[in-house]
Amino acid sequence: MKFGGTSVGNAERIRNLAKIVQSHLSRRPVVVVSAFSGITDGLIEVAYLASKGEEFSAKLDGILDRHYKTMDELGVGHGTIKSETSQLRSFMNRLHESKELTPKVLDTAVSFGERMSSRIVAAYMTRVGMEAVAYDAYDIGLVTDSNFGDAEVLPEAYASINKKLARAKAIPVITGFIAKDKEGDITTLGRGGSDYTSTIVGSALDADEIQIWTDVNGIMTADPKIVSGARTIDSVSYAEASELAFLGAKVLHPKTILPAVEKSIPVRILNTFNPTHKGTVVLGDVKAKSRVISIACQKKIQVINLTTSKMFRMHGFLRQVFEIFDRHKISADMVSTSEVSVSITLDGRQQTGALVDDLKKLARVSVMRDRAKISIVGKGMAHMPGIIGKWSSCLGNMYIEMISSSTSEVNDGFIIEEKYADEAVRKLHKRFFGS
């Protein structure tokens, strides 16, 4: 049972969390928690202030005071996190002196959010009659590579976690998001990585179900902030859920599904604030032969266009292009080619100046910014007659700049100007879901 930042945001929400866990005691729950909502960003801000030699104490005091206030309201003593607060202050003081904020240092800085929240949650659960023990994920065997900021779990972690937790009598309350590498340095699994922690632990324990408790009623047919009539999808396949995660749906971390897939463990998305709602269950497959389940939208996309006559019947050109992307460690998304041009989309937040300079050695280059990628996600879409015409005809005069039809059969996508994105999502939702 994983609870995100909004589910542990204050005393009231932690009380609610405890009630939810209590209702599942017969199933021997294992709990994974995120940091309090907003705390990870706050710790990043404190770390940057300290690394610049600026005054950081007031911001740090505000973070700690929020935890102390929550503990006071829960009837939990401040000593619960005494060790963590002492270590955090010492860490920031050393950073203030060294002024070296590397990805490795930043991972340690943000780890304190989960380290504090897990201890507070476990202490409160114990106080109300559910014996619980807080564990740092690295102390139960969650070991990763050394890719600080976006580490990947190592295969041996699963057996270690199973050995540590399989016979646990008290309810484990585990830190999401954080781990350690083989050298003993703290790593993180990427923003939103608590979801990933939960499926790693669930897979290691051969859990009968993994529950992701969040602040929405499951996976939706569209972002409810864009489409007021968006509704919950009862069930989706692993492939559909993974596609939606990679396409920007914020309900799941993109890597979350992978450990569950390997063990065929159902993943259920549930709402902490509406615990009686059945949510969405993610399964190995769904019965429908073909269907559209959701309209996804990614904003802040940029498109790089390369044009050169050298491409015409020339082998090896795309290899040269992607070698440049690889050298700059920038990931491409959609790719469209013709005899003399290539168009490539990527995250608009990435710095691409040096990349473009190198690409100009191969071709004429232009960059289009402020674009959005709209995706129609479902199952068996390659076998739906006229599917592209079905969705493109409802967009009216909106100019579509690129189209991608996925060979995975779960996604058709296109690029338009970002200012038209919300309108496009609403029109597509009405076309496929009637509202």
C-alpha positions as a Markdown table, in Angstrom:
| # | Residue | x | y | z |
|---|---|---|---|---|
| 1 | Met | 0.0 | 0.0 | 0.0 |
| 2 | Lys | 1.8 | 3.1 | -1.2 |
| 3 | Phe | 0.6 | 6.6 | 0.0 |
| 4 | Gly | 1.7 | 9.7 | -1.9 |
| 5 | Gly | 2.6 | 13.1 | -0.6 |
| 6 | Thr | -0.9 | 14.4 | -0.6 |
| 7 | Ser | -2.0 | 11.3 | 1.5 |
| 8 | Val | 0.6 | 12.2 | 4.2 |
| 9 | Gly | 0.3 | 16.0 | 3.9 |
| 10 | Asn | -0.9 | 16.7 | 7.4 |
| 11 | Ala | -2.2 | 15.1 | 10.6 |
| 12 | Glu | -5.7 | 14.6 | 9.3 |
| 13 | Arg | -4.5 | 12.8 | 6.3 |
| 14 | Ile | -2.2 | 10.5 | 8.3 |
| 15 | Arg | -5.1 | 9.6 | 10.5 |
| 16 | Asn | -7.1 | 8.8 | 7.4 |
| 17 | Leu | -4.1 | 6.7 | 6.1 |
| 18 | Ala | -4.1 | 4.7 | 9.3 |
| 19 | Lys | -7.8 | 4.0 | 9.0 |
| 20 | Ile | -7.3 | 2.7 | 5.5 |
| 21 | Val | -4.4 | 0.4 | 6.5 |
| 22 | Gln | -6.4 | -0.8 | 9.5 |
| 23 | Ser | -9.2 | -1.9 | 7.2 |
| 24 | His | -6.7 | -4.2 | 5.4 |
| 25 | Leu | -5.0 | -5.8 | 8.4 |
| 26 | Ser | -6.2 | -9.3 | 7.5 |
| 27 | Arg | -4.2 | -9.0 | 4.3 |
| 28 | Arg | -0.9 | -8.3 | 6.1 |
| 29 | Pro | -0.2 | -4.9 | 4.6 |
| 30 | Val | 3.2 | -3.4 | 3.8 |
| 31 | Val | 3.1 | 0.4 | 3.6 |
| 32 | Val | 5.3 | 2.7 | 1.5 |
| 33 | Val | 5.2 | 6.4 | 2.0 |
| 34 | Ser | 6.3 | 9.5 | 0.2 |
| 35 | Ala | 7.5 | 12.7 | 1.9 |
| 36 | Phe | 4.9 | 15.2 | 3.0 |
| 37 | Ser | 3.5 | 17.1 | 0.0 |
| 38 | Gly | 5.9 | 19.9 | -1.0 |
| 39 | Ile | 8.8 | 18.8 | 1.3 |
| 40 | Thr | 11.0 | 17.4 | -1.5 |
| 41 | Asp | 10.9 | 20.7 | -3.3 |
| 42 | Gly | 11.5 | 22.5 | -0.1 |
| 43 | Leu | 14.6 | 20.4 | 0.6 |
| 44 | Ile | 15.9 | 21.1 | -2.9 |
| 45 | Glu | 15.5 | 24.8 | -2.3 |
| 46 | Val | 17.3 | 24.6 | 1.1 |
| 47 | Ala | 20.2 | 22.7 | -0.6 |
| 48 | Tyr | 20.6 | 25.3 | -3.3 |
| 49 | Leu | 20.6 | 28.1 | -0.8 |
| 50 | Ala | 23.2 | 26.3 | 1.3 |
| 51 | Ser | 25.4 | 25.4 | -1.7 |
| 52 | Lys | 25.5 | 29.1 | -2.7 |
| 53 | Gly | 26.6 | 30.2 | 0.7 |
| 54 | Glu | 23.3 | 31.9 | 1.4 |
| 55 | Glu | 21.2 | 31.9 | 4.6 |
| 56 | Phe | 19.1 | 28.7 | 4.6 |
| 57 | Ser | 18.1 | 28.3 | 8.3 |
| 58 | Ala | 14.7 | 30.0 | 8.1 |
| 59 | Lys | 13.6 | 27.8 | 5.2 |
| 60 | Leu | 14.9 | 24.7 | 6.9 |
| 61 | Asp | 13.2 | 25.7 | 10.2 |
| 62 | Gly | 9.9 | 26.0 | 8.3 |
| 63 | Ile | 10.2 | 22.5 | 7.0 |
| 64 | Leu | 11.0 | 21.1 | 10.4 |
| 65 | Asp | 8.2 | 23.1 | 12.1 |
| 66 | Arg | 5.7 | 21.6 | 9.7 |
| 67 | His | 6.7 | 18.1 | 10.8 |
| 68 | Tyr | 6.7 | 19.1 | 14.5 |
| 69 | Lys | 3.2 | 20.6 | 14.2 |
| 70 | Thr | 2.0 | 17.4 | 12.5 |
| 71 | Met | 3.5 | 15.3 | 15.3 |
| 72 | Asp | 1.9 | 17.5 | 18.0 |
| 73 | Glu | -1.5 | 17.1 | 16.4 |
| 74 | Leu | -1.0 | 13.3 | 16.2 |
| 75 | Gly | 0.3 | 13.0 | 19.7 |
| 76 | Val | 3.7 | 11.7 | 18.6 |
| 77 | Gly | 6.8 | 12.9 | 20.3 |
| 78 | His | 9.4 | 15.1 | 18.5 |
| 79 | Gly | 12.0 | 12.5 | 19.5 |
| 80 | Thr | 10.6 | 10.3 | 16.7 |
| 81 | Ile | 12.6 | 12.2 | 14.2 |
| 82 | Lys | 15.4 | 13.6 | 16.4 |
| 83 | Ser | 18.2 | 11.7 | 14.7 |
| 84 | Glu | 16.9 | 12.7 | 11.2 |
| 85 | Thr | 16.6 | 16.4 | 12.1 |
| 86 | Ser | 20.1 | 16.5 | 13.6 |
| 87 | Gln | 21.6 | 14.8 | 10.6 |
| 88 | Leu | 19.7 | 17.1 | 8.2 |
| 89 | Arg | 21.0 | 20.3 | 10.0 |
| 90 | Ser | 24.6 | 18.9 | 10.0 |
| 91 | Phe | 24.3 | 18.0 | 6.4 |
| 92 | Met | 23.1 | 21.4 | 5.3 |
| 93 | Asn | 25.8 | 23.1 | 7.4 |
| 94 | Arg | 28.5 | 21.0 | 5.7 |
| 95 | Leu | 27.0 | 21.9 | 2.3 |
| 96 | His | 27.1 | 25.6 | 3.2 |
| 97 | Glu | 30.8 | 25.2 | 3.7 |
| 98 | Ser | 31.7 | 23.0 | 0.8 |
| 99 | Lys | 29.3 | 24.7 | -1.8 |
| 100 | Glu | 29.4 | 21.5 | -3.9 |
| 101 | Leu | 25.9 | 20.5 | -4.9 |
| 102 | Thr | 26.4 | 17.4 | -7.0 |
| 103 | Pro | 23.5 | 15.0 | -8.0 |
| 104 | Lys | 24.9 | 12.6 | -5.4 |
| 105 | Val | 24.7 | 15.3 | -2.7 |
| 106 | Leu | 21.2 | 16.4 | -3.8 |
| 107 | Asp | 20.0 | 12.8 | -3.5 |
| 108 | Thr | 21.1 | 12.7 | 0.2 |
| 109 | Ala | 19.4 | 16.1 | 0.8 |
| 110 | Val | 16.0 | 15.1 | -0.5 |
| 111 | Ser | 16.1 | 11.7 | 1.2 |
| 112 | Phe | 15.3 | 13.3 | 4.6 |
| 113 | Gly | 11.7 | 13.9 | 3.5 |
| 114 | Glu | 10.8 | 10.2 | 3.4 |
| 115 | Arg | 13.0 | 9.4 | 6.3 |
| 116 | Met | 11.0 | 11.7 | 8.5 |
| 117 | Ser | 7.5 | 10.9 | 7.1 |
| 118 | Ser | 8.0 | 7.2 | 7.5 |
| 119 | Arg | 8.9 | 7.5 | 11.1 |
| 120 | Ile | 6.0 | 9.8 | 11.9 |
| 121 | Val | 3.5 | 7.5 | 10.1 |
| 122 | Ala | 4.8 | 4.3 | 11.9 |
| 123 | Ala | 4.8 | 6.0 | 15.3 |
| 124 | Tyr | 1.2 | 7.2 | 14.9 |
| 125 | Met | 0.0 | 3.8 | 13.6 |
| 126 | Thr | 1.6 | 2.2 | 16.7 |
| 127 | Arg | 0.0 | 4.8 | 18.9 |
| 128 | Val | -3.5 | 3.8 | 17.7 |
| 129 | Gly | -3.0 | 0.1 | 18.2 |
| 130 | Met | -1.3 | -1.1 | 15.0 |
| 131 | Glu | 2.3 | -2.1 | 15.7 |
| 132 | Ala | 4.4 | -0.6 | 12.9 |
| 133 | Val | 8.1 | -0.2 | 12.3 |
| 134 | Ala | 9.7 | 2.4 | 10.0 |
| 135 | Tyr | 12.3 | 1.1 | 7.5 |
| 136 | Asp | 14.6 | 3.1 | 5.3 |
| 137 | Ala | 14.3 | 1.2 | 1.9 |
| 138 | Tyr | 18.1 | 0.7 | 1.7 |
| 139 | Asp | 18.1 | -1.0 | 5.1 |
| 140 | Ile | 15.8 | -3.7 | 3.7 |
| 141 | Gly | 18.0 | -4.3 | 0.7 |
| 142 | Leu | 16.8 | -1.8 | -2.0 |
| 143 | Val | 20.1 | -1.4 | -3.8 |
| 144 | Thr | 20.5 | 0.5 | -7.2 |
| 145 | Asp | 23.1 | 1.6 | -9.6 |
| 146 | Ser | 24.8 | 4.9 | -9.1 |
| 147 | Asn | 22.8 | 7.0 | -11.5 |
| 148 | Phe | 22.0 | 9.7 | -8.9 |
| 149 | Gly | 18.6 | 11.3 | -9.4 |
| 150 | Asp | 17.2 | 8.5 | -11.5 |
| 151 | Ala | 18.7 | 5.2 | -10.2 |
| 152 | Glu | 17.6 | 1.8 | -11.4 |
| 153 | Val | 17.1 | -1.1 | -9.1 |
| 154 | Leu | 19.6 | -4.0 | -9.2 |
| 155 | Pro | 18.3 | -7.6 | -9.6 |
| 156 | Glu | 19.7 | -8.8 | -6.3 |
| 157 | Ala | 17.5 | -6.3 | -4.4 |
| 158 | Tyr | 14.4 | -8.5 | -4.7 |
| 159 | Ala | 15.8 | -11.4 | -2.8 |
| 160 | Ser | 17.2 | -9.1 | -0.1 |
| 161 | Ile | 13.9 | -7.4 | 0.4 |
| 162 | Asn | 12.0 | -10.7 | 0.6 |
| 163 | Lys | 14.5 | -12.1 | 3.2 |
| 164 | Lys | 14.1 | -8.9 | 5.4 |
| 165 | Leu | 10.3 | -8.5 | 5.2 |
| 166 | Ala | 8.7 | -11.9 | 4.5 |
| 167 | Arg | 8.5 | -12.8 | 8.2 |
| 168 | Ala | 7.9 | -9.3 | 9.6 |
| 169 | Lys | 5.3 | -9.3 | 12.4 |
| 170 | Ala | 4.9 | -5.5 | 12.7 |
| 171 | Ile | 3.6 | -3.5 | 9.8 |
| 172 | Pro | 6.6 | -2.3 | 7.8 |
| 173 | Val | 6.4 | 1.4 | 6.9 |
| 174 | Ile | 9.0 | 1.9 | 4.1 |
| 175 | Thr | 10.5 | 5.0 | 2.7 |
| 176 | Gly | 9.5 | 5.5 | -1.0 |
| 177 | Phe | 11.8 | 7.1 | -3.6 |
| 178 | Ile | 15.2 | 6.5 | -1.9 |
| 179 | Ala | 17.7 | 3.6 | -2.0 |
| 180 | Lys | 21.5 | 3.1 | -1.9 |
| 181 | Asp | 24.1 | 2.0 | -4.4 |
| 182 | Lys | 26.7 | -0.7 | -3.8 |
| 183 | Glu | 29.1 | 1.9 | -2.4 |
| 184 | Gly | 26.6 | 2.8 | 0.3 |
| 185 | Asp | 25.7 | 6.2 | -1.1 |
| 186 | Ile | 22.0 | 7.3 | -1.1 |
| 187 | Thr | 20.3 | 7.3 | -4.5 |
| 188 | Thr | 16.8 | 8.3 | -5.6 |
| 189 | Leu | 14.5 | 6.6 | -8.1 |
| 190 | Gly | 13.4 | 9.7 | -9.9 |
| 191 | Arg | 10.6 | 12.1 | -9.0 |
| 192 | Gly | 7.5 | 10.1 | -8.2 |
| 193 | Gly | 9.7 | 7.1 | -7.5 |
| 194 | Ser | 7.7 | 6.0 | -4.4 |
| 195 | Asp | 5.3 | 4.3 | -6.9 |
| 196 | Tyr | 8.3 | 2.4 | -8.2 |
| 197 | Thr | 9.4 | 1.5 | -4.6 |
| 198 | Ser | 6.0 | 0.0 | -4.0 |
| 199 | Thr | 6.0 | -2.3 | -7.0 |
| 200 | Ile | 9.6 | -3.4 | -6.3 |
| 201 | Val | 8.6 | -4.3 | -2.7 |
| 202 | Gly | 5.4 | -5.9 | -3.9 |
| 203 | Ser | 7.2 | -8.0 | -6.5 |
| 204 | Ala | 9.9 | -9.0 | -4.0 |
| 205 | Leu | 7.2 | -10.3 | -1.6 |
| 206 | Asp | 4.9 | -11.9 | -4.2 |
| 207 | Ala | 2.1 | -9.6 | -3.0 |
| 208 | Asp | -1.4 | -10.5 | -4.1 |
| 209 | Glu | -2.1 | -6.9 | -5.0 |
| 210 | Ile | -0.2 | -3.5 | -5.1 |
| 211 | Gln | -2.3 | -0.5 | -4.1 |
| 212 | Ile | -1.3 | 3.0 | -5.1 |
| 213 | Trp | -3.2 | 5.5 | -2.9 |
| 214 | Thr | -3.3 | 8.9 | -4.5 |
| 215 | Asp | -5.6 | 11.9 | -4.8 |
| 216 | Val | -7.8 | 10.9 | -7.8 |
| 217 | Asn | -10.3 | 8.1 | -8.4 |
| 218 | Gly | -7.9 | 6.0 | -10.5 |
| 219 | Ile | -6.8 | 6.4 | -14.1 |
| 220 | Met | -9.1 | 8.8 | -16.0 |
| 221 | Thr | -10.2 | 9.1 | -19.6 |
| 222 | Ala | -8.5 | 12.5 | -19.6 |
| 223 | Asp | -7.1 | 15.0 | -17.2 |
| 224 | Pro | -10.1 | 16.1 | -15.2 |
| 225 | Lys | -8.5 | 19.6 | -15.0 |
| 226 | Ile | -9.0 | 19.8 | -18.8 |
| 227 | Val | -12.2 | 17.7 | -19.3 |
| 228 | Ser | -14.8 | 18.1 | -16.6 |
| 229 | Gly | -16.6 | 15.0 | -17.8 |
| 230 | Ala | -13.5 | 12.8 | -17.5 |
| 231 | Arg | -14.3 | 9.5 | -15.8 |
| 232 | Thr | -12.5 | 6.6 | -14.2 |
| 233 | Ile | -11.5 | 3.6 | -16.2 |
| 234 | Asp | -12.4 | 0.4 | -14.4 |
| 235 | Ser | -9.5 | -1.7 | -15.7 |
| 236 | Val | -6.5 | -1.2 | -18.0 |
| 237 | Ser | -3.8 | -3.5 | -19.2 |
| 238 | Tyr | -0.1 | -3.2 | -18.2 |
| 239 | Ala | 0.7 | -2.0 | -21.7 |
| 240 | Glu | -2.0 | 0.7 | -21.6 |
| 241 | Ala | -1.0 | 1.9 | -18.1 |
| 242 | Ser | 2.7 | 2.0 | -19.1 |
| 243 | Glu | 1.9 | 4.0 | -22.2 |
| 244 | Leu | -0.2 | 6.5 | -20.3 |
| 245 | Ala | 2.6 | 6.9 | -17.7 |
| 246 | Phe | 5.2 | 7.6 | -20.3 |
| 247 | Leu | 2.8 | 10.0 | -22.0 |
| 248 | Gly | 2.6 | 12.2 | -19.0 |
| 249 | Ala | -0.4 | 10.8 | -17.0 |
| 250 | Lys | 0.6 | 11.7 | -13.4 |
| 251 | Val | -1.2 | 8.9 | -11.7 |
| 252 | Leu | 1.7 | 6.4 | -12.1 |
| 253 | His | 5.5 | 6.8 | -12.3 |
| 254 | Pro | 6.6 | 5.5 | -15.8 |
| 255 | Lys | 8.7 | 2.6 | -14.4 |
| 256 | Thr | 6.1 | 1.6 | -11.8 |
| 257 | Ile | 4.5 | -1.2 | -13.8 |
| 258 | Leu | 7.6 | -3.2 | -14.7 |
| 259 | Pro | 8.2 | -5.2 | -11.5 |
| 260 | Ala | 4.4 | -6.0 | -11.3 |
| 261 | Val | 4.4 | -7.2 | -15.0 |
| 262 | Glu | 7.1 | -9.8 | -14.2 |
| 263 | Lys | 5.0 | -11.3 | -11.4 |
| 264 | Ser | 1.6 | -10.7 | -12.9 |
| 265 | Ile | 0.6 | -8.7 | -9.8 |
| 266 | Pro | -2.5 | -6.5 | -10.1 |
| 267 | Val | -1.9 | -2.8 | -9.4 |
| 268 | Arg | -4.9 | -0.9 | -8.1 |
| 269 | Ile | -5.1 | 2.9 | -8.2 |
| 270 | Leu | -7.2 | 4.2 | -5.3 |
| 271 | Asn | -8.2 | 7.6 | -3.9 |
| 272 | Thr | -7.2 | 8.3 | -0.3 |
| 273 | Phe | -9.9 | 11.0 | -0.1 |
| 274 | Asn | -12.6 | 8.7 | -1.5 |
| 275 | Pro | -11.5 | 5.2 | -0.2 |
| 276 | Thr | -14.8 | 3.5 | -1.0 |
| 277 | His | -14.3 | 4.2 | -4.7 |
| 278 | Lys | -13.2 | 1.1 | -6.6 |
| 279 | Gly | -10.6 | 3.0 | -8.6 |
| 280 | Thr | -8.7 | 1.4 | -11.5 |
| 281 | Val | -7.1 | -2.0 | -11.6 |
| 282 | Val | -4.1 | -2.6 | -13.9 |
| 283 | Leu | -4.0 | -6.2 | -15.2 |
| 284 | Gly | -1.9 | -8.3 | -17.5 |
| 285 | Asp | -4.6 | -8.0 | -20.1 |
| 286 | Val | -8.2 | -6.9 | -20.6 |
| 287 | Lys | -10.9 | -8.7 | -22.5 |
| 288 | Ala | -11.6 | -6.0 | -25.1 |
| 289 | Lys | -10.2 | -6.7 | -28.5 |
| 290 | Ser | -9.8 | -3.1 | -29.4 |
| 291 | Arg | -10.8 | 0.2 | -27.7 |
| 292 | Val | -9.8 | 3.7 | -26.8 |
| 293 | Ile | -9.4 | 4.3 | -23.1 |
| 294 | Ser | -7.9 | 7.8 | -22.7 |
| 295 | Ile | -6.7 | 11.1 | -24.2 |
| 296 | Ala | -3.3 | 12.1 | -22.9 |
| 297 | Cys | -1.6 | 15.4 | -23.3 |
| 298 | Gln | 2.0 | 16.5 | -22.9 |
| 299 | Lys | 2.9 | 20.1 | -23.0 |
| 300 | Lys | 6.2 | 22.0 | -23.3 |
| 301 | Ile | 7.3 | 19.9 | -26.3 |
| 302 | Gln | 9.8 | 21.1 | -28.8 |
| 303 | Val | 10.3 | 19.9 | -32.4 |
| 304 | Ile | 13.7 | 19.8 | -34.1 |
| 305 | Asn | 13.5 | 19.8 | -37.9 |
| 306 | Leu | 16.5 | 18.8 | -40.0 |
| 307 | Thr | 16.5 | 19.3 | -43.8 |
| 308 | Thr | 19.2 | 18.3 | -46.3 |
| 309 | Ser | 19.4 | 16.8 | -49.8 |
| 310 | Lys | 22.2 | 14.6 | -48.5 |
| 311 | Met | 19.5 | 12.4 | -47.0 |
| 312 | Phe | 18.1 | 11.3 | -50.3 |
| 313 | Arg | 19.0 | 7.6 | -50.8 |
| 314 | Met | 21.9 | 8.0 | -48.4 |
| 315 | His | 22.4 | 5.3 | -45.8 |
| 316 | Gly | 23.7 | 6.1 | -42.3 |
| 317 | Phe | 22.2 | 9.6 | -42.0 |
| 318 | Leu | 19.8 | 8.8 | -39.2 |
| 319 | Arg | 22.6 | 6.9 | -37.4 |
| 320 | Gln | 24.7 | 10.1 | -37.4 |
| 321 | Val | 21.7 | 12.1 | -36.1 |
| 322 | Phe | 21.1 | 9.8 | -33.2 |
| 323 | Glu | 24.7 | 9.5 | -32.3 |
| 324 | Ile | 24.6 | 13.2 | -31.7 |
| 325 | Phe | 21.5 | 12.8 | -29.5 |
| 326 | Asp | 23.3 | 10.1 | -27.6 |
| 327 | Arg | 26.5 | 12.2 | -27.1 |
| 328 | His | 24.4 | 14.9 | -25.6 |
| 329 | Lys | 22.4 | 12.4 | -23.5 |
| 330 | Ile | 19.1 | 13.7 | -24.9 |
| 331 | Ser | 16.2 | 11.4 | -25.5 |
| 332 | Ala | 14.1 | 11.6 | -28.7 |
| 333 | Asp | 10.3 | 10.8 | -28.7 |
| 334 | Met | 8.4 | 11.0 | -32.0 |
| 335 | Val | 10.4 | 10.8 | -35.2 |
| 336 | Ser | 9.0 | 11.5 | -38.7 |
| 337 | Thr | 11.1 | 11.2 | -41.9 |
| 338 | Ser | 10.8 | 12.0 | -45.6 |
| 339 | Glu | 13.4 | 11.8 | -48.4 |
| 340 | Val | 15.1 | 15.0 | -47.4 |
| 341 | Ser | 14.0 | 15.8 | -43.8 |
| 342 | Val | 13.7 | 14.5 | -40.3 |
| 343 | Ser | 11.5 | 15.9 | -37.5 |
| 344 | Ile | 12.1 | 14.8 | -33.9 |
| 345 | Thr | 10.2 | 15.7 | -30.7 |
| 346 | Leu | 11.7 | 16.0 | -27.3 |
| 347 | Asp | 10.9 | 17.4 | -23.8 |
| 348 | Gly | 10.9 | 21.2 | -24.2 |
| 349 | Arg | 12.5 | 21.7 | -20.8 |
| 350 | Gln | 15.8 | 20.1 | -22.0 |
| 351 | Gln | 18.6 | 22.4 | -22.9 |
| 352 | Thr | 19.3 | 21.8 | -26.6 |
| 353 | Gly | 21.6 | 24.6 | -27.7 |
| 354 | Ala | 24.7 | 22.5 | -28.0 |
| 355 | Leu | 22.7 | 19.7 | -29.6 |
| 356 | Val | 21.4 | 22.0 | -32.3 |
| 357 | Asp | 24.9 | 23.3 | -32.9 |
| 358 | Asp | 26.2 | 19.8 | -33.6 |
| 359 | Leu | 23.1 | 18.9 | -35.7 |
| 360 | Lys | 23.8 | 22.0 | -37.9 |
| 361 | Lys | 27.0 | 20.2 | -39.1 |
| 362 | Leu | 24.7 | 17.7 | -40.8 |
| 363 | Ala | 21.7 | 19.7 | -42.0 |
| 364 | Arg | 19.7 | 22.9 | -41.9 |
| 365 | Val | 18.1 | 23.0 | -38.5 |
| 366 | Ser | 15.0 | 24.8 | -37.2 |
| 367 | Val | 13.4 | 24.4 | -33.8 |
| 368 | Met | 9.7 | 24.8 | -33.0 |
| 369 | Arg | 8.8 | 25.4 | -29.3 |
| 370 | Asp | 5.6 | 25.7 | -27.4 |
| 371 | Arg | 4.1 | 22.5 | -28.9 |
| 372 | Ala | 2.0 | 19.8 | -27.3 |
| 373 | Lys | 1.7 | 16.1 | -28.0 |
| 374 | Ile | -1.8 | 14.7 | -27.9 |
| 375 | Ser | -2.1 | 10.9 | -27.7 |
| 376 | Ile | -5.1 | 8.6 | -28.2 |
| 377 | Val | -4.4 | 5.6 | -26.0 |
| 378 | Gly | -6.1 | 2.2 | -26.2 |
| 379 | Lys | -5.7 | -1.4 | -27.2 |
| 380 | Gly | -5.5 | -2.9 | -30.7 |
| 381 | Met | -5.6 | 0.5 | -32.4 |
| 382 | Ala | -3.8 | -0.7 | -35.4 |
| 383 | His | -6.8 | -2.9 | -36.2 |
| 384 | Met | -9.4 | -0.2 | -35.9 |
| 385 | Pro | -10.5 | 0.7 | -39.4 |
| 386 | Gly | -10.2 | 4.5 | -40.1 |
| 387 | Ile | -9.0 | 5.3 | -36.6 |
| 388 | Ile | -6.8 | 8.2 | -37.8 |
| 389 | Gly | -9.6 | 9.7 | -39.8 |
| 390 | Lys | -11.9 | 9.3 | -36.8 |
| 391 | Trp | -9.8 | 11.4 | -34.5 |
| 392 | Ser | -8.4 | 13.9 | -37.0 |
| 393 | Ser | -11.8 | 14.8 | -38.5 |
| 394 | Cys | -13.0 | 16.2 | -35.2 |
| 395 | Leu | -10.2 | 18.7 | -34.8 |
| 396 | Gly | -11.6 | 21.1 | -37.3 |
| 397 | Asn | -9.0 | 23.6 | -38.6 |
| 398 | Met | -6.3 | 22.8 | -36.0 |
| 399 | Tyr | -3.1 | 22.3 | -37.9 |
| 400 | Ile | -1.4 | 18.9 | -37.1 |
| 401 | Glu | 2.3 | 19.2 | -37.5 |
| 402 | Met | 3.3 | 15.6 | -37.0 |
| 403 | Ile | 1.5 | 12.2 | -36.6 |
| 404 | Ser | 2.8 | 9.0 | -35.0 |
| 405 | Ser | 1.0 | 5.7 | -35.1 |
| 406 | Ser | 2.6 | 3.3 | -32.6 |
| 407 | Thr | 3.6 | -0.2 | -33.6 |
| 408 | Ser | 2.7 | -1.2 | -30.1 |
| 409 | Glu | -0.9 | -0.8 | -31.1 |
| 410 | Val | -1.7 | 1.3 | -28.0 |
| 411 | Asn | -1.1 | 4.8 | -29.1 |
| 412 | Asp | -1.7 | 7.3 | -31.9 |
| 413 | Gly | -0.1 | 10.7 | -31.3 |
| 414 | Phe | 0.2 | 14.1 | -33.0 |
| 415 | Ile | 1.8 | 17.5 | -32.4 |
| 416 | Ile | 0.0 | 20.8 | -32.4 |
| 417 | Glu | 0.7 | 24.3 | -31.0 |
| 418 | Glu | 0.4 | 24.2 | -27.3 |
| 419 | Lys | -2.2 | 27.0 | -27.2 |
| 420 | Tyr | -4.7 | 24.6 | -28.9 |
| 421 | Ala | -3.9 | 21.5 | -26.7 |
| 422 | Asp | -6.8 | 21.8 | -24.1 |
| 423 | Glu | -9.3 | 22.4 | -26.9 |
| 424 | Ala | -8.0 | 19.4 | -28.8 |
| 425 | Val | -8.3 | 17.1 | -25.7 |
| 426 | Arg | -11.8 | 18.2 | -25.1 |
| 427 | Lys | -12.9 | 17.6 | -28.7 |
| 428 | Leu | -11.3 | 14.2 | -28.8 |
| 429 | His | -12.8 | 13.2 | -25.5 |
| 430 | Lys | -16.2 | 14.1 | -26.8 |
| 431 | Arg | -15.6 | 12.2 | -30.0 |
| 432 | Phe | -14.6 | 9.0 | -28.2 |
| 433 | Phe | -16.5 | 9.2 | -24.9 |
| 434 | Gly | -19.5 | 11.4 | -25.6 |
| 435 | Ser | -18.7 | 14.2 | -23.1 |
